Amino acid sequence: MNAISPKSLMDKISSLSGERLAEVEDFVDFIASREETLGLTRAAAAGSGPAFASVWNNPEDDIYNDR
């Protein structure tokens, strides 16, 4: 991915019509929401690890560790 400067992006955005600016804002909100959701998902997964450790780590399931 090519690096883009914030100024270059702002110049491009400032040349858009009002309707297109609304689309850009919606897209930026979507990206921010997706990042927040991803962060929450990762935090939940990390937090559930200790709770499931006793289920995942047991002698009966050791046979699956070699696969």
PDB file of N, CA, C and O in Angstrom:
ATOM      1  N   MET A   1       0.844  -1.171   0.000  1.00  0.00           N
ATOM      2  CA  MET A   1       0.000   0.000   0.000  1.00  0.00           C
ATOM      3  C   MET A   1       0.891   1.236   0.000  1.00  0.00           C
ATOM      4  O   MET A   1       1.878   1.306   0.733  1.00  0.00           O
ATOM      5  N   ASN A   2       0.538   2.185  -0.811  1.00  0.00           N
ATOM      6  CA  ASN A   2       1.322   3.405  -0.899  1.00  0.00           C
ATOM      7  C   ASN A   2       1.025   4.315   0.278  1.00  0.00           C
ATOM      8  O   ASN A   2      -0.118   4.440   0.720  1.00  0.00           O
ATOM      9  N   ALA A   3       2.082   4.948   0.778  1.00  0.00           N
ATOM     10  CA  ALA A   3       1.903   5.903   1.873  1.00  0.00           C
ATOM     11  C   ALA A   3       1.291   7.178   1.301  1.00  0.00           C
ATOM     12  O   ALA A   3       1.656   7.630   0.215  1.00  0.00           O
ATOM     13  N   ILE A   4       0.375   7.732   2.037  1.00  0.00           N
ATOM     14  CA  ILE A   4      -0.258   8.983   1.616  1.00  0.00           C
ATOM     15  C   ILE A   4      -0.178   9.952   2.788  1.00  0.00           C
ATOM     16  O   ILE A   4      -0.375   9.575   3.944  1.00  0.00           O
ATOM     17  N   SER A   5       0.109  11.184   2.471  1.00  0.00           N
ATOM     18  CA  SER A   5       0.233  12.172   3.534  1.00  0.00           C
ATOM     19  C   SER A   5      -1.153  12.671   3.930  1.00  0.00           C
ATOM     20  O   SER A   5      -2.059  12.731   3.099  1.00  0.00           O
ATOM     21  N   PRO A   6      -1.311  13.026   5.191  1.00  0.00           N
ATOM     22  CA  PRO A   6      -2.605  13.572   5.621  1.00  0.00           C
ATOM     23  C   PRO A   6      -2.993  14.824   4.820  1.00  0.00           C
ATOM     24  O   PRO A   6      -4.168  15.029   4.518  1.00  0.00           O
ATOM     25  N   LYS A   7      -1.997  15.659   4.479  1.00  0.00           N
ATOM     26  CA  LYS A   7      -2.301  16.865   3.714  1.00  0.00           C
ATOM     27  C   LYS A   7      -2.842  16.508   2.334  1.00  0.00           C
ATOM     28  O   LYS A   7      -3.805  17.116   1.868  1.00  0.00           O
ATOM     29  N   SER A   8      -2.224  15.519   1.676  1.00  0.00           N
ATOM     30  CA  SER A   8      -2.693  15.098   0.359  1.00  0.00           C
ATOM     31  C   SER A   8      -4.127  14.585   0.446  1.00  0.00           C
ATOM     32  O   SER A   8      -4.952  14.891  -0.415  1.00  0.00           O
ATOM     33  N   LEU A   9      -4.417  13.820   1.465  1.00  0.00           N
ATOM     34  CA  LEU A   9      -5.772  13.299   1.644  1.00  0.00           C
ATOM     35  C   LEU A   9      -6.751  14.439   1.906  1.00  0.00           C
ATOM     36  O   LEU A   9      -7.844  14.463   1.341  1.00  0.00           O
ATOM     37  N   MET A  10      -6.367  15.371   2.750  1.00  0.00           N
ATOM     38  CA  MET A  10      -7.249  16.505   3.041  1.00  0.00           C
ATOM     39  C   MET A  10      -7.506  17.341   1.784  1.00  0.00           C
ATOM     40  O   MET A  10      -8.620  17.823   1.580  1.00  0.00           O
ATOM     41  N   ASP A  11      -6.478  17.516   0.937  1.00  0.00           N
ATOM     42  CA  ASP A  11      -6.659  18.258  -0.318  1.00  0.00           C
ATOM     43  C   ASP A  11      -7.683  17.563  -1.207  1.00  0.00           C
ATOM     44  O   ASP A  11      -8.541  18.213  -1.804  1.00  0.00           O
ATOM     45  N   LYS A  12      -7.589  16.249  -1.290  1.00  0.00           N
ATOM     46  CA  LYS A  12      -8.536  15.498  -2.114  1.00  0.00           C
ATOM     47  C   LYS A  12      -9.945  15.598  -1.543  1.00  0.00           C
ATOM     48  O   LYS A  12     -10.910  15.788  -2.284  1.00  0.00           O
ATOM     49  N   ILE A  13     -10.057  15.470  -0.237  1.00  0.00           N
ATOM     50  CA  ILE A  13     -11.371  15.540   0.403  1.00  0.00           C
ATOM     51  C   ILE A  13     -11.987  16.927   0.239  1.00  0.00           C
ATOM     52  O   ILE A  13     -13.185  17.052  -0.012  1.00  0.00           O
ATOM     53  N   SER A  14     -11.179  17.949   0.377  1.00  0.00           N
ATOM     54  CA  SER A  14     -11.721  19.306   0.298  1.00  0.00           C
ATOM     55  C   SER A  14     -12.231  19.658  -1.103  1.00  0.00           C
ATOM     56  O   SER A  14     -12.996  20.609  -1.261  1.00  0.00           O
ATOM     57  N   SER A  15     -11.819  18.912  -2.104  1.00  0.00           N
ATOM     58  CA  SER A  15     -12.287  19.192  -3.464  1.00  0.00           C
ATOM     59  C   SER A  15     -13.616  18.495  -3.779  1.00  0.00           C
ATOM     60  O   SER A  15     -14.181  18.703  -4.853  1.00  0.00           O
ATOM     61  N   LEU A  16     -14.111  17.684  -2.867  1.00  0.00           N
ATOM     62  CA  LEU A  16     -15.349  16.937  -3.116  1.00  0.00           C
ATOM     63  C   LEU A  16     -16.583  17.779  -2.866  1.00  0.00           C
ATOM     64  O   LEU A  16     -16.541  18.771  -2.138  1.00  0.00           O
ATOM     65  N   SER A  17     -17.694  17.366  -3.486  1.00  0.00           N
ATOM     66  CA  SER A  17     -18.980  18.030  -3.260  1.00  0.00           C
ATOM     67  C   SER A  17     -19.513  17.646  -1.881  1.00  0.00           C
ATOM     68  O   SER A  17     -19.028  16.705  -1.253  1.00  0.00           O
ATOM     69  N   GLY A  18     -20.494  18.372  -1.434  1.00  0.00           N
ATOM     70  CA  GLY A  18     -21.097  18.110  -0.127  1.00  0.00           C
ATOM     71  C   GLY A  18     -21.650  16.699  -0.014  1.00  0.00           C
ATOM     72  O   GLY A  18     -21.521  16.056   1.028  1.00  0.00           O
ATOM     73  N   GLU A  19     -22.266  16.219  -1.090  1.00  0.00           N
ATOM     74  CA  GLU A  19     -22.826  14.866  -1.077  1.00  0.00           C
ATOM     75  C   GLU A  19     -21.712  13.827  -0.936  1.00  0.00           C
ATOM     76  O   GLU A  19     -21.853  12.855  -0.194  1.00  0.00           O
ATOM     77  N   ARG A  20     -20.630  14.034  -1.638  1.00  0.00           N
ATOM     78  CA  ARG A  20     -19.499  13.099  -1.557  1.00  0.00           C
ATOM     79  C   ARG A  20     -18.824  13.194  -0.192  1.00  0.00           C
ATOM     80  O   ARG A  20     -18.341  12.187   0.327  1.00  0.00           O
ATOM     81  N   LEU A  21     -18.786  14.375   0.389  1.00  0.00           N
ATOM     82  CA  LEU A  21     -18.213  14.522   1.734  1.00  0.00           C
ATOM     83  C   LEU A  21     -19.003  13.697   2.741  1.00  0.00           C
ATOM     84  O   LEU A  21     -18.427  13.105   3.653  1.00  0.00           O
ATOM     85  N   ALA A  22     -20.311  13.660   2.576  1.00  0.00           N
ATOM     86  CA  ALA A  22     -21.145  12.856   3.464  1.00  0.00           C
ATOM     87  C   ALA A  22     -20.806  11.370   3.300  1.00  0.00           C
ATOM     88  O   ALA A  22     -20.781  10.630   4.284  1.00  0.00           O
ATOM     89  N   GLU A  23     -20.547  10.936   2.073  1.00  0.00           N
ATOM     90  CA  GLU A  23     -20.159   9.542   1.842  1.00  0.00           C
ATOM     91  C   GLU A  23     -18.811   9.229   2.492  1.00  0.00           C
ATOM     92  O   GLU A  23     -18.629   8.167   3.087  1.00  0.00           O
ATOM     93  N   VAL A  24     -17.876  10.162   2.372  1.00  0.00           N
ATOM     94  CA  VAL A  24     -16.559   9.974   2.987  1.00  0.00           C
ATOM     95  C   VAL A  24     -16.700   9.885   4.504  1.00  0.00           C
ATOM     96  O   VAL A  24     -16.074   9.040   5.142  1.00  0.00           O
ATOM     97  N   GLU A  25     -17.516  10.750   5.069  1.00  0.00           N
ATOM     98  CA  GLU A  25     -17.722  10.721   6.516  1.00  0.00           C
ATOM     99  C   GLU A  25     -18.338   9.394   6.952  1.00  0.00           C
ATOM    100  O   GLU A  25     -17.923   8.812   7.955  1.00  0.00           O
ATOM    101  N   ASP A  26     -19.325   8.918   6.202  1.00  0.00           N
ATOM    102  CA  ASP A  26     -19.939   7.629   6.520  1.00  0.00           C
ATOM    103  C   ASP A  26     -18.911   6.504   6.463  1.00  0.00           C
ATOM    104  O   ASP A  26     -18.904   5.611   7.311  1.00  0.00           O
ATOM    105  N   PHE A  27     -18.039   6.558   5.448  1.00  0.00           N
ATOM    106  CA  PHE A  27     -17.030   5.513   5.307  1.00  0.00           C
ATOM    107  C   PHE A  27     -16.021   5.570   6.454  1.00  0.00           C
ATOM    108  O   PHE A  27     -15.624   4.531   6.982  1.00  0.00           O
ATOM    109  N   VAL A  28     -15.614   6.755   6.832  1.00  0.00           N
ATOM    110  CA  VAL A  28     -14.677   6.895   7.958  1.00  0.00           C
ATOM    111  C   VAL A  28     -15.331   6.378   9.238  1.00  0.00           C
ATOM    112  O   VAL A  28     -14.679   5.702  10.033  1.00  0.00           O
ATOM    113  N   ASP A  29     -16.598   6.685   9.443  1.00  0.00           N
ATOM    114  CA  ASP A  29     -17.319   6.161  10.614  1.00  0.00           C
ATOM    115  C   ASP A  29     -17.381   4.635  10.580  1.00  0.00           C
ATOM    116  O   ASP A  29     -17.225   3.980  11.611  1.00  0.00           O
ATOM    117  N   PHE A  30     -17.609   4.069   9.390  1.00  0.00           N
ATOM    118  CA  PHE A  30     -17.642   2.613   9.235  1.00  0.00           C
ATOM    119  C   PHE A  30     -16.298   2.000   9.611  1.00  0.00           C
ATOM    120  O   PHE A  30     -16.252   1.014  10.347  1.00  0.00           O
ATOM    121  N   ILE A  31     -15.210   2.571   9.115  1.00  0.00           N
ATOM    122  CA  ILE A  31     -13.872   2.050   9.418  1.00  0.00           C
ATOM    123  C   ILE A  31     -13.603   2.131  10.922  1.00  0.00           C
ATOM    124  O   ILE A  31     -13.086   1.181  11.510  1.00  0.00           O
ATOM    125  N   ALA A  32     -13.946   3.247  11.539  1.00  0.00           N
ATOM    126  CA  ALA A  32     -13.738   3.401  12.983  1.00  0.00           C
ATOM    127  C   ALA A  32     -14.553   2.376  13.766  1.00  0.00           C
ATOM    128  O   ALA A  32     -14.064   1.803  14.740  1.00  0.00           O
ATOM    129  N   SER A  33     -15.787   2.145  13.345  1.00  0.00           N
ATOM    130  CA  SER A  33     -16.649   1.163  14.008  1.00  0.00           C
ATOM    131  C   SER A  33     -16.084  -0.240  13.864  1.00  0.00           C
ATOM    132  O   SER A  33     -16.102  -1.023  14.813  1.00  0.00           O
ATOM    133  N   ARG A  34     -15.587  -0.553  12.688  1.00  0.00           N
ATOM    134  CA  ARG A  34     -15.006  -1.873  12.436  1.00  0.00           C
ATOM    135  C   ARG A  34     -13.769  -2.089  13.299  1.00  0.00           C
ATOM    136  O   ARG A  34     -13.567  -3.183  13.827  1.00  0.00           O
ATOM    137  N   GLU A  35     -12.949  -1.069  13.447  1.00  0.00           N
ATOM    138  CA  GLU A  35     -11.758  -1.165  14.296  1.00  0.00           C
ATOM    139  C   GLU A  35     -12.147  -1.364  15.759  1.00  0.00           C
ATOM    140  O   GLU A  35     -11.516  -2.145  16.471  1.00  0.00           O
ATOM    141  N   GLU A  36     -13.176  -0.664  16.202  1.00  0.00           N
ATOM    142  CA  GLU A  36     -13.642  -0.804  17.583  1.00  0.00           C
ATOM    143  C   GLU A  36     -14.165  -2.221  17.821  1.00  0.00           C
ATOM    144  O   GLU A  36     -13.864  -2.838  18.842  1.00  0.00           O
ATOM    145  N   THR A  37     -14.943  -2.725  16.876  1.00  0.00           N
ATOM    146  CA  THR A  37     -15.485  -4.074  16.991  1.00  0.00           C
ATOM    147  C   THR A  37     -14.374  -5.108  17.015  1.00  0.00           C
ATOM    148  O   THR A  37     -14.418  -6.055  17.800  1.00  0.00           O
ATOM    149  N   LEU A  38     -13.390  -4.932  16.168  1.00  0.00           N
ATOM    150  CA  LEU A  38     -12.253  -5.851  16.127  1.00  0.00           C
ATOM    151  C   LEU A  38     -11.501  -5.834  17.454  1.00  0.00           C
ATOM    152  O   LEU A  38     -11.096  -6.882  17.957  1.00  0.00           O
ATOM    153  N   GLY A  39     -11.316  -4.648  18.016  1.00  0.00           N
ATOM    154  CA  GLY A  39     -10.650  -4.543  19.315  1.00  0.00           C
ATOM    155  C   GLY A  39     -11.428  -5.240  20.416  1.00  0.00           C
ATOM    156  O   GLY A  39     -10.844  -5.921  21.259  1.00  0.00           O
ATOM    157  N   LEU A  40     -12.738  -5.074  20.412  1.00  0.00           N
ATOM    158  CA  LEU A  40     -13.573  -5.734  21.414  1.00  0.00           C
ATOM    159  C   LEU A  40     -13.545  -7.245  21.250  1.00  0.00           C
ATOM    160  O   LEU A  40     -13.521  -7.981  22.237  1.00  0.00           O
ATOM    161  N   THR A  41     -13.549  -7.709  20.008  1.00  0.00           N
ATOM    162  CA  THR A  41     -13.488  -9.150  19.741  1.00  0.00           C
ATOM    163  C   THR A  41     -12.179  -9.736  20.233  1.00  0.00           C
ATOM    164  O   THR A  41     -12.161 -10.799  20.853  1.00  0.00           O
ATOM    165  N   ARG A  42     -11.088  -9.045  19.958  1.00  0.00           N
ATOM    166  CA  ARG A  42      -9.781  -9.519  20.425  1.00  0.00           C
ATOM    167  C   ARG A  42      -9.705  -9.533  21.944  1.00  0.00           C
ATOM    168  O   ARG A  42      -9.154 -10.464  22.532  1.00  0.00           O
ATOM    169  N   ALA A  43     -10.254  -8.509  22.580  1.00  0.00           N
ATOM    170  CA  ALA A  43     -10.235  -8.451  24.039  1.00  0.00           C
ATOM    171  C   ALA A  43     -11.069  -9.583  24.639  1.00  0.00           C
ATOM    172  O   ALA A  43     -10.671 -10.189  25.633  1.00  0.00           O
ATOM    173  N   ALA A  44     -12.207  -9.864  24.046  1.00  0.00           N
ATOM    174  CA  ALA A  44     -13.051 -10.954  24.542  1.00  0.00           C
ATOM    175  C   ALA A  44     -12.356 -12.296  24.376  1.00  0.00           C
ATOM    176  O   ALA A  44     -12.414 -13.145  25.265  1.00  0.00           O
ATOM    177  N   ALA A  45     -11.700 -12.487  23.237  1.00  0.00           N
ATOM    178  CA  ALA A  45     -10.987 -13.743  23.007  1.00  0.00           C
ATOM    179  C   ALA A  45      -9.844 -13.907  24.002  1.00  0.00           C
ATOM    180  O   ALA A  45      -9.638 -14.994  24.540  1.00  0.00           O
ATOM    181  N   ALA A  46      -9.111 -12.843  24.243  1.00  0.00           N
ATOM    182  CA  ALA A  46      -7.999 -12.906  25.198  1.00  0.00           C
ATOM    183  C   ALA A  46      -8.513 -13.156  26.615  1.00  0.00           C
ATOM    184  O   ALA A  46      -7.895 -13.886  27.390  1.00  0.00           O
ATOM    185  N   GLY A  47      -9.629 -12.553  26.938  1.00  0.00           N
ATOM    186  CA  GLY A  47     -10.191 -12.721  28.276  1.00  0.00           C
ATOM    187  C   GLY A  47     -10.776 -14.104  28.513  1.00  0.00           C
ATOM    188  O   GLY A  47     -10.841 -14.557  29.656  1.00  0.00           O
ATOM    189  N   SER A  48     -11.198 -14.777  27.463  1.00  0.00           N
ATOM    190  CA  SER A  48     -11.800 -16.099  27.643  1.00  0.00           C
ATOM    191  C   SER A  48     -10.753 -17.205  27.746  1.00  0.00           C
ATOM    192  O   SER A  48     -11.070 -18.311  28.186  1.00  0.00           O
ATOM    193  N   GLY A  49      -9.529 -16.931  27.354  1.00  0.00           N
ATOM    194  CA  GLY A  49      -8.466 -17.938  27.406  1.00  0.00           C
ATOM    195  C   GLY A  49      -8.302 -18.592  28.765  1.00  0.00           C
ATOM    196  O   GLY A  49      -8.343 -19.819  28.857  1.00  0.00           O
ATOM    197  N   PRO A  50      -8.119 -17.817  29.819  1.00  0.00           N
ATOM    198  CA  PRO A  50      -7.966 -18.432  31.145  1.00  0.00           C
ATOM    199  C   PRO A  50      -9.187 -19.250  31.586  1.00  0.00           C
ATOM    200  O   PRO A  50      -9.049 -20.266  32.266  1.00  0.00           O
ATOM    201  N   ALA A  51     -10.371 -18.798  31.194  1.00  0.00           N
ATOM    202  CA  ALA A  51     -11.578 -19.513  31.596  1.00  0.00           C
ATOM    203  C   ALA A  51     -11.663 -20.897  30.933  1.00  0.00           C
ATOM    204  O   ALA A  51     -12.199 -21.840  31.515  1.00  0.00           O
ATOM    205  N   PHE A  52     -11.134 -21.002  29.721  1.00  0.00           N
ATOM    206  CA  PHE A  52     -11.188 -22.272  29.008  1.00  0.00           C
ATOM    207  C   PHE A  52      -9.926 -23.115  29.151  1.00  0.00           C
ATOM    208  O   PHE A  52      -9.868 -24.228  28.630  1.00  0.00           O
ATOM    209  N   ALA A  53      -8.928 -22.610  29.840  1.00  0.00           N
ATOM    210  CA  ALA A  53      -7.659 -23.324  29.951  1.00  0.00           C
ATOM    211  C   ALA A  53      -7.848 -24.735  30.515  1.00  0.00           C
ATOM    212  O   ALA A  53      -7.226 -25.682  30.034  1.00  0.00           O
ATOM    213  N   SER A  54      -8.686 -24.876  31.511  1.00  0.00           N
ATOM    214  CA  SER A  54      -8.881 -26.204  32.102  1.00  0.00           C
ATOM    215  C   SER A  54      -9.603 -27.149  31.140  1.00  0.00           C
ATOM    216  O   SER A  54      -9.430 -28.366  31.210  1.00  0.00           O
ATOM    217  N   VAL A  55     -10.398 -26.590  30.258  1.00  0.00           N
ATOM    218  CA  VAL A  55     -11.104 -27.413  29.274  1.00  0.00           C
ATOM    219  C   VAL A  55     -10.153 -27.821  28.155  1.00  0.00           C
ATOM    220  O   VAL A  55     -10.163 -28.967  27.706  1.00  0.00           O
ATOM    221  N   TRP A  56      -9.327 -26.870  27.708  1.00  0.00           N
ATOM    222  CA  TRP A  56      -8.431 -27.131  26.592  1.00  0.00           C
ATOM    223  C   TRP A  56      -7.221 -27.975  26.988  1.00  0.00           C
ATOM    224  O   TRP A  56      -6.741 -28.789  26.200  1.00  0.00           O
ATOM    225  N   ASN A  57      -6.741 -27.781  28.187  1.00  0.00           N
ATOM    226  CA  ASN A  57      -5.525 -28.455  28.631  1.00  0.00           C
ATOM    227  C   ASN A  57      -5.876 -29.571  29.612  1.00  0.00           C
ATOM    228  O   ASN A  57      -5.966 -29.349  30.819  1.00  0.00           O
ATOM    229  N   ASN A  58      -6.070 -30.767  29.076  1.00  0.00           N
ATOM    230  CA  ASN A  58      -6.364 -31.908  29.927  1.00  0.00           C
ATOM    231  C   ASN A  58      -5.738 -33.153  29.307  1.00  0.00           C
ATOM    232  O   ASN A  58      -5.548 -33.209  28.092  1.00  0.00           O
ATOM    233  N   PRO A  59      -5.424 -34.131  30.113  1.00  0.00           N
ATOM    234  CA  PRO A  59      -4.735 -35.331  29.606  1.00  0.00           C
ATOM    235  C   PRO A  59      -5.525 -36.091  28.538  1.00  0.00           C
ATOM    236  O   PRO A  59      -4.928 -36.692  27.645  1.00  0.00           O
ATOM    237  N   GLU A  60      -6.838 -36.072  28.618  1.00  0.00           N
ATOM    238  CA  GLU A  60      -7.638 -36.805  27.648  1.00  0.00           C
ATOM    239  C   GLU A  60      -7.483 -36.246  26.233  1.00  0.00           C
ATOM    240  O   GLU A  60      -7.616 -36.983  25.256  1.00  0.00           O
ATOM    241  N   ASP A  61      -7.209 -34.976  26.124  1.00  0.00           N
ATOM    242  CA  ASP A  61      -7.092 -34.350  24.815  1.00  0.00           C
ATOM    243  C   ASP A  61      -5.652 -34.213  24.333  1.00  0.00           C
ATOM    244  O   ASP A  61      -5.422 -33.631  23.273  1.00  0.00           O
ATOM    245  N   ASP A  62      -4.683 -34.728  25.073  1.00  0.00           N
ATOM    246  CA  ASP A  62      -3.286 -34.614  24.684  1.00  0.00           C
ATOM    247  C   ASP A  62      -3.004 -35.247  23.326  1.00  0.00           C
ATOM    248  O   ASP A  62      -2.080 -34.834  22.625  1.00  0.00           O
ATOM    249  N   ILE A  63      -3.786 -36.234  22.958  1.00  0.00           N
ATOM    250  CA  ILE A  63      -3.579 -36.892  21.664  1.00  0.00           C
ATOM    251  C   ILE A  63      -3.735 -35.913  20.510  1.00  0.00           C
ATOM    252  O   ILE A  63      -3.098 -36.088  19.472  1.00  0.00           O
ATOM    253  N   TYR A  64      -4.562 -34.893  20.666  1.00  0.00           N
ATOM    254  CA  TYR A  64      -4.794 -33.918  19.613  1.00  0.00           C
ATOM    255  C   TYR A  64      -3.650 -32.909  19.480  1.00  0.00           C
ATOM    256  O   TYR A  64      -3.547 -32.216  18.467  1.00  0.00           O
ATOM    257  N   ASN A  65      -2.805 -32.828  20.486  1.00  0.00           N
ATOM    258  CA  ASN A  65      -1.688 -31.887  20.448  1.00  0.00           C
ATOM    259  C   ASN A  65      -0.633 -32.302  19.430  1.00  0.00           C
ATOM    260  O   ASN A  65       0.142 -31.457  18.983  1.00  0.00           O
ATOM    261  N   ASP A  66      -0.580 -33.567  19.053  1.00  0.00           N
ATOM    262  CA  ASP A  66       0.433 -34.058  18.127  1.00  0.00           C
ATOM    263  C   ASP A  66       0.042 -33.901  16.670  1.00  0.00           C
ATOM    264  O   ASP A  66       0.833 -34.243  15.791  1.00  0.00           O
ATOM    265  N   ARG A  67      -1.121 -33.410  16.389  1.00  0.00           N
ATOM    266  CA  ARG A  67      -1.591 -33.285  15.009  1.00  0.00           C
ATOM    267  C   ARG A  67      -1.284 -31.948  14.433  1.00  0.00           C
ATOM    268  O   ARG A  67      -1.614 -31.683  13.277  1.00  0.00           O
TER     269      ARG A  67
END
